[in-house]
């Protein structure tokens, strides 16, 4: 069925417009609650959020929705997405909700849903909830209306779980670490977890005011963490996004280390310890060809999926892998979490830094990326990729890169843009191919 609400990562949009209003949030609560009213026990939902101003509005609306169909609500307050997944399982809840638009600006917000196992919902569940949004749903009888309560120890529970992802003998003493929390959901827990393991922590992006989430900070705006690392003489910088499910690292020289290098490090270290399952790493079509070549040189496979951490996770679960992720920084380590967790991934990197004694610039540069260029073309409506002229330009580009590179073109699942990516050993050729396709898409979009 065609989806009106759910995209590649839940429901997302500009608040008080389109799909992201209080009325729709309440309806999503009613629909998700109805979907997971299974069995005769007292039903429960866990709700977390990031630090956006609109989180207050959407949280209250969803509480109204869930309680109206008979679900009790446990409120976590500002917490990372992976913390919601963890606590959904730990509290034996029937469903979990994260109110966040991840790396988007504060004007946007979103709703991510987790099942009782702590994993994001299946397509079947999302489609069922989507269908319910157009229906009048039965409300609970008055005595069965749900209750809501906040738990005060959520942060401590999550910090304990994060630290437990490392062996007991690993300490971070002697490391100076910059932690940029993007003024988002991890602004309290991530610096605390790393400090408790012995590191000297310089925390930035930890003063949320409702409107500064992801603003000139975090994993999508690296100037702040880079400048702080170099100015302070730190060993490494850790940059999270607004809901802390993705990670980008900055080495001691202020150079960016993306998710591909992190997957290479974590995957090969686990393989050397005999702990890598599946014979390789799962990533998306956006991961660099250099990663694929590096893993092949180590006797490991790179399995590619469609863009979106949910597709990576689905393949990992189906095929028995325990390491996967995205170039953009989602790191899924199934031995420790059911979804991407930037803080847990950061701890694996920091443990390697301690155990090897190498500087981050050496440890985290395992391969030279193949020249890769990604550009976005915004469009107002229609389907520009179906235009015959665009398809002809794409066919020419594929023929030109055949055997020497890759081309990935796709509409975004979260915003009205076409993403055009090409990579190959010749950077000039890559630039020309991407430029030609973007021009063609722009013309078709304007027609």
Protein Blocks (a to p, Z undefined) as FASTA:
>chain_A
ZZfkbcceojaddehiajlcfklmmmmmmmmmmmmmgcjbdcdddddddfbfklmmmmmm
mmmmmmmnopacddebjadfklmmmmmmmnopabdcdddehjacfkbccdddddfkopac
dfklmmmmmmmmmpccddddfklpccddddfklmmmmmmmmmmmpcfklccehiacddde
hhpaklmmmmmmmmmnopacddehiacghjagoiagajklmklmmmmmmmnopabdcddd
fkopaccdddfkopacdfklmmmmmmmmmmmnopaghhiacddfkbcfklmmmmmmnopa
cddddedjklmmmmmmmnopabdcdfklpacdfklbcbdcfklmmmmmmmmmmmnopafk
lmmmmbccddddddddddfedjfklpmklmmmmmmmmmmmgopaccdddddfkbccdddd
dddfblklmmmmmmmmmmmmmmmmmZZ
